Amino acid sequence: MQTKTIKPVVCLFLILEILDIILTVTGIRYYGLIEKNPLIITLGLYGFLTYKMVASLALAGLMQIKNFKWVNIIAIVITALPVLWNIIQMIK
């Protein structure tokens, strides 16, 4: 029986997504930050989080199966930006 391991890039992507969710909820609830994403306004916070989790898992699955290095790099950069933004906003 062969065991499949998760690629490091997929682990990094999922960690960044989890950090984004945690920091977004923390920033809104405890730091008074305002979310600018129109999807949150439309779906509400919990609807948006559900949507984000489903989309993140789908992209992580694609990243695990296919080896498009440029897609992996773009996904990591795009996922890291909101994490950095939330941290900067909370430090202010």
N, C-alpha and C positions, 0 to 999 in steps of 0.2 A: 504494500500500500504506500503510495507516494503522498507526501505532505506538501501542500503548496504554502509558500510563505508570501507575506504581503511585501510588495516592493517598498523600499524606503521612501520614495517620492510619494507614494499613496499614503503612507503613515504621516508624512509631513503635511500633506494636503488636509487630511482628516483632523490632525491636531490643530492646524490653523483655522479650520472651519469651526471646531469646537470652541477655540479661543474667541473667535468672532462672535459666536452666539452668546457665550458667557459674558464677554465684555459689552456687547450691545444691551443685553438685559440688565446688567449691573449699572451701566451708564445711564440708562433710562430711569431705572427705579431709584438709584441711590445718589447719582450725581446730577440729576436734572437735565441730562442731555436730551436733545430732540433728534429723532430719527428723520433723516431727509429722504429715505427711500420711499417712493410712491407706493410700492407693493405693501409696505407695512400699513400705510394709511388705508389702502383698499382692503387688504385681507385681515387686518388686525395683527397684533403681535403674535398670537399663537398660530394663526393661519399662516403667517409668514414663516415662522419657525418650522412648521410642518413642511411647507413648500421647500424651504432651504435644506432641510434634512434629506428629503427625497431627492432633490437635485444634486446635492453633494454626494450621496451614496451612488447615484447613477454615474456621475462623473468619475468617482473613485473606482467604480467597477470598470469603466472604460479605460481608465489609466492603468488598471491592473492587467487588463486583457491585451490592450494594444500598446505599442511602444513608439508613440509619437513624441520625440524629445521636445520639440517646439511647443506642443500642446501642454506637456507637463510643466515646462518653464513658465509659460503664460498663465497656467492655472495657479501655480504657486505664487507668482507675483501678484496676480489679481486677488488672490485670497489673503495675502499678507498685507496688502494696502489698508483694508478696513481695520485690521488688528492694530497696525501702527497708528492709524488715525484715532481709534478709540483710546488707545493708551495716551497719546498726546493730549487729547481733549480732557481726559481724567486728571492728568498732571497739572493742567493750567489752573 
